Amino acid sequence: VSTQSTGEFKVIKFNKKRGNIVLSRRAILQEERNKMRGEILEQMQEGMIVKGVVKNITDYGAFIDLGGIDGLLHITDMSWGRVKHPSNLLNMGDEIEVKILKFDKEKERVSLGLKQVQPNPWEDAQSKYVAGKQVSGEIVSVKDYGIFIELDDGIEGLIPY
């Protein structure tokens, strides 16, 4: 902000006796955000693909700003493969395309999916991984009963003991 700048402000207090007027820019921004929120809530439907910006990253997922309302992108809906932490896939400020999985208009809760806008690797797995074919992959987990090998993003095979 500098002198000679102009902007819109809301009058919060007016005191004629003291010759004092209190203004707020935040009030204007909040009103605009609430208006956008209302418009988005009216248009939003389950199954829609929308763009949003990563606002916050947690251990269990990420909050995505859809332009007036935030949606939760749960870690299980980020990738067809394993995700150790959401920050391995997303960064704050990233613009991403997500699918609206669930939408509760009354509670204003939105569940989002990132993997749902990507092809499901299992759709062509049967033709790609036929019995008898030699494949390579990365060891992702060792259990008492065998070793899990990641063949492709979202596709793991088990080598039993």
VENCOR-V378773 format. One record per residue. RES is the residue in one small letter. PSI is psi in whole degrees, 0 to 359 (none if undefined). Layout:
# VENCOR-V378773
res:RES psi:PSI
res:RES psi:PSI
This chain:
# VENCOR-V378773
res:v psi:136
res:s psi:168
res:t psi:157
res:q psi:2
res:s psi:150
res:t psi:159
res:g psi:175
res:e psi:137
res:f psi:158
res:k psi:136
res:v psi:119
res:i psi:315
res:k psi:146
res:f psi:118
res:n psi:98
res:k psi:323
res:k psi:318
res:r psi:352
res:g psi:45
res:n psi:131
res:i psi:127
res:v psi:128
res:l psi:158
res:s psi:127
res:r psi:325
res:r psi:321
res:a psi:320
res:i psi:314
res:l psi:321
res:q psi:319
res:e psi:318
res:e psi:318
res:r psi:319
res:n psi:323
res:k psi:314
res:m psi:319
res:r psi:314
res:g psi:317
res:e psi:317
res:i psi:317
res:l psi:325
res:e psi:325
res:q psi:335
res:m psi:136
res:q psi:149
res:e psi:140
res:g psi:345
res:m psi:148
res:i psi:125
res:v psi:161
res:k psi:146
res:g psi:173
res:v psi:133
res:v psi:119
res:k psi:322
res:n psi:144
res:i psi:131
res:t psi:179
res:d psi:331
res:y psi:358
res:g psi:206
res:a psi:147
res:f psi:130
res:i psi:125
res:d psi:116
res:l psi:15
res:g psi:51
res:g psi:340
res:i psi:143
res:d psi:143
res:g psi:154
res:l psi:125
res:l psi:100
res:h psi:149
res:i psi:327
res:t psi:345
res:d psi:16
res:m psi:322
res:s psi:154
res:w psi:339
res:g psi:187
res:r psi:140
res:v psi:115
res:k psi:316
res:h psi:142
res:p psi:330
res:s psi:347
res:n psi:340
res:l psi:324
res:l psi:155
res:n psi:152
res:m psi:135
res:g psi:351
res:d psi:137
res:e psi:124
res:i psi:159
res:e psi:127
res:v psi:162
res:k psi:138
res:i psi:112
res:l psi:314
res:k psi:145
res:f psi:117
res:d psi:102
res:k psi:321
res:e psi:315
res:k psi:353
res:e psi:47
res:r psi:134
res:v psi:125
res:s psi:132
res:l psi:157
res:g psi:132
res:l psi:319
res:k psi:336
res:q psi:347
res:v psi:4
res:q psi:156
res:p psi:141
res:n psi:119
res:p psi:341
res:w psi:345
res:e psi:326
res:d psi:14
res:a psi:322
res:q psi:323
res:s psi:334
res:k psi:327
res:y psi:70
res:v psi:151
res:a psi:135
res:g psi:347
res:k psi:139
res:q psi:128
res:v psi:163
res:s psi:157
res:g psi:185
res:e psi:136
res:i psi:124
res:v psi:340
res:s psi:140
res:v psi:123
res:k psi:174
res:d psi:331
res:y psi:354
res:g psi:187
res:i psi:134
res:f psi:131
res:i psi:128
res:e psi:115
res:l psi:326
res:d psi:167
res:d psi:113
res:g psi:357
res:i psi:119
res:e psi:147
res:g psi:153
res:l psi:130
res:i psi:101
res:p psi:152
res:y psi:none
